């Protein structure tokens, strides 16, 4: 996890925490944005690793090189995770 505002990083190694969070977001529908031009900056960055391999990196509006329209439900789940893990409000 990367706080895009400060550069602070947190690592979650507890598999149950990760699995529980993935269950919360797995059915959220994301709609690709018509505008696929590159963007700069973000508040929340998440990378999922298997061992040393980065398997998936995303922000609330960007997953696997595809930009998505804002989804308040998805962003709220990310915000809750960051609040919990960093111990402060985002």
C-alpha positions in Angstrom: 0.0 0.0 0.0 1.3 3.4 -0.9 0.0 6.8 0.4 0.4 8.8 -2.8 0.3 12.1 -0.8 3.3 11.3 1.5 5.0 8.3 -0.1 4.5 6.3 3.1 4.2 2.5 2.5 2.5 -0.2 4.5 2.7 -4.0 3.9 -0.1 -6.3 4.8 1.2 -9.9 5.2 -1.8 -11.3 7.0 -3.5 -13.4 4.3 -6.8 -13.3 6.1 -6.9 -9.5 6.1 -6.1 -9.6 2.3 -8.7 -12.2 1.5 -11.4 -10.5 3.6 -10.8 -7.2 1.7 -10.8 -8.9 -1.7 -14.2 -10.4 -0.8 -15.5 -6.9 -0.1 -14.4 -5.6 -3.5 -14.8 -8.6 -5.8 -18.3 -7.9 -7.0 -17.9 -4.1 -7.4 -18.6 -3.2 -11.0 -16.1 -0.9 -12.7 -16.8 0.9 -15.9 -13.9 1.7 -18.3 -13.4 5.4 -18.9 -13.8 6.6 -22.5 -10.7 8.7 -21.9 -7.7 6.3 -21.7 -5.0 9.1 -21.8 -2.4 8.9 -19.0 -2.9 10.6 -15.7 -0.6 11.9 -13.0 -0.8 11.4 -9.2 -3.0 9.4 -6.9 -3.9 9.2 -3.2 -4.2 5.4 -2.9 -1.9 2.9 -4.6 -2.1 -0.9 -4.0 0.1 -3.6 -5.2 -0.6 -7.3 -4.7 2.5 -9.6 -4.6 3.0 -13.3 -4.8 6.4 -13.7 -3.3 8.6 -11.1 -4.9 6.4 -10.9 -8.0 4.1 -7.9 -8.4 0.9 -9.6 -9.7 -1.4 -6.6 -9.7 -1.0 -2.9 -9.1 -3.9 -0.4 -9.0 -5.4 2.9 -7.9 -9.1 3.6 -7.5 -9.4 4.5 -11.2 -6.6 2.5 -12.8 -6.1 -1.3 -13.0 -3.8 -3.1 -15.3 -3.2 -0.1 -17.6 -7.0 0.6 -18.0 -8.6 3.7 -16.6 -12.0 3.4 -15.0 -14.7 5.9 -14.2 -14.9 6.9 -10.5 -16.8 4.3 -8.4 -17.6 5.6 -4.9 -18.2 2.1 -3.5 -14.7 0.9 -4.7 -13.0 4.1 -3.5 -14.7 3.8 0.0 -13.5 0.3 0.4 -9.9 1.4 -0.4 -10.2 4.4 1.9 -11.4 2.1 4.8 -8.5 -0.2 4.3 -6.0 2.7 4.2 -7.6 4.2 7.3 -7.3 0.9 9.1 -3.8 0.1 8.1 -2.2 3.5 8.4 -4.1 4.4 11.6 -5.4 7.8 10.3 -8.1 9.3 8.2 -7.6 9.6 4.4 
